[in-house]
Amino acid sequence: MFVRFILFFLILFCFSGDTGFSWGRSSLGRLVLIRGIPHIRQKLCLSGEACMVMYFRYRGYLLTQEDVFNVSRLSPEEGRGCGPKELALAGRRLGLEVELDLRRIDSGSSLEVMEGLLGRIRRDLAVGIPSIVQVHSDRLGGIRFWLVVGYDWGSHELYYRDPAGRGGDYRRISRESFFRIWPVSVHSSKRVVRLGLRLKSFQRPSAQKGFSNAEYLEHILRLKRMLPSSGFHVVLQRPFVVIGDEDLSTVRRRARHTVGWAVKKLKAKYFQKDPKYILTIWLFKDRASYLKHCWQFFRQRPSTPFGYYSAAHRSLVMNIATGGGTLVHELVHPFIEANFPDCPAWFNEALASLYEQCGEEDGQIYGYTNWRLAGLQRAIRRGELPSFKVLTHTNTEEFYRLPYGYAQGRYLCYYLQEKKLLVKFWKAFVRNVKEDPTGYKTLKRVLKVKDMGVFQRKWESYVLRLRYP
C-alpha cells in the first residue's frame, strides 16, 4: 500500500511539469492549486487571449495578447476577441495541446453537463493543467474568459485569474455561484465552455509584415465607439479600414473593387511602403450624409464637394455619390507621404489628379483625360498658364492659389505617361530630391530638353489636341 502511495505521487509529479503546482490543505479540506501564475490585464476585448498569455508566462515564454489574436486568424472586421474555437486554434498553433469542451445545455441537462466538465477541470488541476472557462454575468460586464488555477475540495471553491480584474492574489468563487455564471447564451441556446491547456512544444509566432490583425482590431474598435449603433458598415481592405453608410454589399464592393484595385496597381507602379498609420476611408452615400458626418465626426465643413485627405484625422473622407475618381486621387496622397515625404505640393497633386479618371491598360493603372481638360485648354488659348519653372518652384501655399495648378500638373503627368516617362521621372525625382527639391532639373533631364519654353509650347499644342470625353 505504501509503495502504491509513493508511485501515485511520483506519477503526479512527472505529469504536472509545473514547479508551481502543489497539493495543500485549506481550512476545510484538500486544496489543489497551481501557484505562481501571473495576472495579465486584458487589452480591449482580448480576455481569452490574456488567459492564454498568463499560462505561457507561467511556463517561461514571453508572449503577448496580440500574438495570440494574430495567430488565430480571426478577422479584425468581426470587432471582437477570440471565441472558444478561435482560441483553441491559436493555442494549438502556439504549441499547446488544447482540449476544447463546448457543450450545449438545457434546463434538464445543465447540472449533469457542468458536473462532468468540472470533473475534467479538477482532473487536470491534479496534474498541473489549468483550464480556460467562459462565463457570463451582467454584473461582470457580459461574456469573458477566466483561467481556473485551483480547486478547494473542502469549501468547493474554484480559484481563478480574471484578466478584466486587478492583479494580486487569486480570486475564489463557490461552485454554486460558478455554475450560475458558467452557462453562456449563444443565439437562442446556452452552452458551457472549457479549454484545458497543456504545453507540448512552444512555437514562437512569426513576425507579421505591416500592420497586424491586432492593430487593425484596435483601430476598428476605436472607430465603432464613434459610430451610431446602426447604419454604418466596416470593411477591412488592407492597409485601410473602409467605413460606409450604404448597404454592406455596396461598401464591400467599393472597398474591394476601387480601394483594393487601386492600392494594388499603385504599389506595383510606384510605392514600396504602406502609409505610416492605419488610415480610415469614410464613404458617405450622398451630399447630405457627407456634410452632416464631416461635422459630426471631425467638426469640419468641407471645402470641396467631392472629398479630401486629412492627415490630422488619418482619414480619407468622401462623398462617394460623386464617383470613385476622387477616392483614387486621395488614395495617392498617403502613399506619397510614406514613400516621398519631401514631395512638393505641385507633384503630389499632379500625380494624384492623373488617376481621378483611370482604368487598367496592360495590367497597369492608367490615367485618362478628364473634366479638367476643358479649363486647361481655355487657359492655354488665353495665355494664362505659368511656365513650368514657375509651377515647379511654387511652395505649398502658392501652388494652391494657382487657378489651373491641378490641371497643368495633371496633364504634364499625362504627357509623361503617354511618352512612357512618368515612372522614370518619379524614380529620378525621389532619388534626387535633396539636390533638386522642385523637380525642375530632373524634369528637364528626363525630357532631354534644354529649353523648357520650347517644350512648353510643344506640350500646349499637344494638350489642345486632346479630347474629353
N, C-alpha and C positions, 0 to 999 in steps of 0.2 A: 504493500500500500504506500509506504513511504517513497519507494523508488518511482511509482507511478506519479506521485505528487511532484517529485523533483522533475521528472520528464515533462510534465504539463507546463511547468514554468519555464523550462528551457525552450520548449517549442514556442511558447508565448513570446519569449524574448527575441527569438530568431525571426518571428513573423512581424513583430512590431516595427523593427528597423528605425525607430524614433527614440532618441535618447531622452526626450521629454515625456515619454509615456510612463504612466505609473498606476499601480493599484494603490488604493488607500482606504481609509475608513473615515466616514463622516461621523457627525454626532449621532446619527440614527442608523447607519449601516455602511455597506460597502460602496466605495466611490471609484469609478473608473474614469480617468482623466488624462488627456494629452496636454501636458504642461508646456508653456513657453511659446505658444502660437501668438505672434504679434497681431496687434489690431491695425488694420489698414482702413482709413476712412474712404468711403466710396466717392468717386467723382461722377458728376452728372447722374445718370441712371444706371451706373455700372456696378450694381450691388453683387451680382453673381460673379462678375469678373474680380471684384475686390476680395470676395471669399476665396477664390482660387489662388489669388496672389498671396493671401495670408498663408496658405498651405505651402506654396513654393518658397516663400521667405523662411518659413519654419524649417524647411528642408535645406536651406542654404543657397537658394537660387534667386538672384535678383531679377525680378520680372515686374512689369507694370500692368495696371488695369487695361491700358491702351493696347499693350501687346496681346492680351487675351482677346480683347474685342477684335483686333485686326485679324488674328488667325481664324476667328470664327467665320469669316467671310460674310457676316450679316451686313446687308446693305444699309449704309447710313440713312438712306431715304426713309427707312422704317421709323426713324426718330426714337429709338429705344435701345436699351442694352440687350444682352443675350437672354433668350429664353432657355428653358432646360435643355432642349435638343442642341441648340447652338453652343451652349456652354459645354455640354458633353463632347461635342465635336472639337471645340477649341482645346479642351483638356487632352484629348487623345493626340491632337497634333503637337501638343507640347510635351508629350511623353508620359502621360498618365494612363493607367487603366481606370476607366470610369464605368462604374456600374450604375446605369440610369434606371430608376424605377419611376414610372409615370402611370399612375393608376386612376382611372375614373371611378367615382364612387356615387352611391345614392344613399338615401336615409337608412335603407336596410343593411347596407354593406359597409358603411363608413367605419364603424368601430373595428370590425374584423380586419379590414384592409390596413387601417392605421396601426393596429396592434402588430400585424405582421411586418410592416415596414419599420416600426420602432424596434422590433426584434432584430432586424438586419442592422439598424444603426448601432444597437448595443453589441451585436456580434462583432462588427467592425471595430468599434471602440476598444473591444477587448484585445485586439491585435494592433492597436495604434493607428487605426484608419478613421479620419474624420468624415463627416457627411455634410454636404450642402443640402439645405431644405428650402423650399419656397413657402412663405407664409403670407397671410393677408390679415390686415386689421385697419379699420378706419382710423383708429387712434394712432396707429403706427404710420399712417400716410399711404395706404394702399399695399400693393404687392411688392415684396422684396425677398432677398435671399439672406439666410443665416448660415454660419458654419457651426455645426454641432461638434463640440470637442470633449464632452464628458456626460456621464450619467451617474446619478446617485441612486443606488438600489434601495437605500433606506427611506429617503424622502420622496423618491420617484420624481426627481427634478433633472431637467436637461441643462447642461452648461453650454453656452454658445457665445460666438462673436457676432455682433451686429455691425456691419460696415457703415450703416447710417447713423449709428450712435457714437458716443465718445469712447475713448480708449479706457485703459485701466484694467481692473480685474474682469474675469469672465462674468457674463451675466447668467442668471438662472431663471428658469420658468418651470412651473409644475407640469406634470404630464397632462393633467386635465385642461389646464389653460392652453398648453401647446396644441392639444387635439382640437380646441375650438378655433385656432387660427391657422392650422395646417391646411385644411381644405381651401383651395383657391378656385374661384369661379372663372370659368373659361367659356365664353359664349353662353350656352344655355345649360351647361353641366358643371360639375365640380370635379376636381382632381387633387391628388396629393403627389408631391414630387420629392424625390430624394436622389442625390448623386453621391455614391461612395468613391473616394479618391485614394488611389494607391499609386505611388511613383514607380514607374517602370524604368524608363531611361530618358532623362531630361533632353528635350530637343529645343535648342535656342532658336527663337523665331528670326527669320532673315529680315534685314532692313528693307523697308518699303521705299520705293522710288517715288519722289514727290510727296504730296500730302497724303497722310494715312487715312484709313477709314475712320479712326477715332477722331482725327482732326476735323473731318467732314461732319461727323456726328455732332461734335461740339458746336460747329458753325450752324448746322441745321436746327439744333435745339434752341440756340440763341435767337434765330430768326423766328421760330414758331412762337416764341414768347411775345414777339411784336405783332403777330398776325391775329386777325379776328378768328373766332372759333370755326368759321366755315367760309367757303368762297375762294380760298387760295389753295394752290397745289404746288408741292415742292418736288423738283426732279434734279437728281444729281447728274450733271454732264461734265465730267472732269475736263479741265481743272476748275469749272464753275459750278455754282448752285443756281438753278433756274427756278424762279417763282412766278406764277401767273394766275390771273383770276378768270381765265377761260376754263372750259371743262378739261379734265385731266388728260384725255387723249390728245387734245389740241396743244396743251402745254408740253406734253411729252414729244409730240411730233415736231414742234418748233425747236425744242432742245436737241433732239437727235438730228433733224434734217437741216437746220440752219446753224445752230451753235456748233454741234459736233462736226458737221461737214466743214464749216469754215475754219475751225480750230485745226483740224487735221491738215487741210490744204495750206493754211498759212504757216504752220510749223514746218511742213515739208519744204516750203519755199524759202522761208526767212528765219524762223525763230527756233533756237535750240532750248531756251529756258521758258518755263511757265511763269505766269505772274508771281510776284513775291508773296502775295497773300491769296487766301481763298476769297474770290470775288462773287458777289451776288448779281445775277441778271434778273431785273424786275420787268416782267412783260405785262403791262396794263392793257386791258382789252379795248379801250376807246379813250377819247379825249377826256371825257368826264372822269373816268377812273384815274387816268394819268395825272390830271390836275389835283384831284382830291387826295390821292395817296402820296404824291410828291410832298404835299404839305403835311399830311398826317404822319408819315414815316420820317421825313427828312427836314421838315419845316422850310421847304424851298418852293419858290414859284419859278417853274422852269422858263428859261428864256427862249427855248425852241419848242415847236410843237411836235417834234419828231422823237427826240431822246438825247441823252447825254451820258458821259462817263464822269463819275465823281470819285476821284482818288481819296478824298476825305472820308467818304462813306463806304469806300471799297465796293462800289456798286455801278452797274450799267443800268440805266433807267430808261425804259422805252414805252412810247405809245405805239404798240405793235400794230394797231389798226392802220398806221401809215405805211406798213410794209416792212420787210426784213432788211432792206438796204441799210438803214441807219444802224440796225443791230450789228451787221457785219462791219460797218465803219467803226463803231465804238469798240468792237472786239479787238481791233488792231492796236488801239491806244495802250491798254495794259501790257500787251506783248512788247511793244516798243519800249515802254517804261522799264521792263525787266531786261530786255536784250540790248537796248541802245539808250541808256539813261541821259546821254548828252545830246540826244537828237533835238535839233531846233524845231520850233513850232511849225515852220513852213513845210518841212518834210514830213513831220508827224501827221499833219492834216492832209498833206498831198497823198501820201500812201494810203491812209485810211479812206479818203474820199474816192480813190480809184475803185475800191471794192463796194461802194454803195450800190452799184449796178454791176453784178458779176455772175459768172457761171463757171462751168468747167470745160476746159479745152485740153485735150491730150492728157487728161488726168491731173491737170493743174488748175488752180484758181486763176480766173481771167477777168479783167475789168473791161466793161463795155462802155460805150458812150451813154451819157445820161442827161438829166434835166439841166445840169449846169452848163451845157454846151451853148445854148442859145444866148445866155447873158454874156458868156465869154466872147462869142463871135461879135456881138454888138460892141463890146468894149474894144475889140481889135479894130473894127471898122472906124470907131471914133478916135482911135489912137490913145486910149485911156489906160493901157496896161503899163506898169513899171517895167524896167529892164529886169532880166533875171538876176543881175548883180544886186539890184535894189531888193528884189524879192528875197533872195537867199540871205541877205545881210540884215533883214529885219529881226528885231528882238520879239519876244512873245507878244507884248502889248501892241507893237507896231503892226505885226502880222494880222492880228485880229481886227485891226481897224481898216485893213485894205478891203475895198468893196468886192474885188474879184480874186482875193488871195487863194481861197479854196480852189476855185475853178482853174486858175493859172497853174497852181501846183499840181492839181489832178491831171490836167491834160499834158503837162510835162511828163508826169509818170506814165500816162497813157502812150505818149510818143516813145518813151524809153522801152516800154513793154513791147510795142509793135516792132521796134528795131532790135529786140532781144538784148537790151542793155540794162533793164531795170534791176535784175538780180545782181549783175556785175556792179552797178552803181551802189546798190545797198551794201554789198560786202566791202567795197572800197571805202565808202563813207564811214562805215562802222570802224574799219581798220585805221583810218587816217584822221579821225575826228579831232584828235589833240592838235595836229598840225593844221587842220583845215576845219574849224568848228562850224563854218557856214555851209560847207559842202560845195561852194562855188568852184574852187580849183579842181576838186575831184570830178565835178560835173564836166568841166572843160576837158579834163584828161580822158574821161570815159567816152565823151562825144568825139574826141580827137579834133577839136576846133580851137583856133587861136582867137578868132574874132567872134565874141558872143553876140554882137549886134547883127552880124550877118546870119548867125544861126537863128536868132530870134525872128528875123524876117522870114526865114525858111519855115520855122515852126509855125508862125502865124498863118502862112499860106496853107500849111498842112491842116491846121485846125479849121480853117474856113471851108475846107473841102469835106469835113466830117459831117455826118448826119445823125440826128436822133429825132424820132425813133426810126 
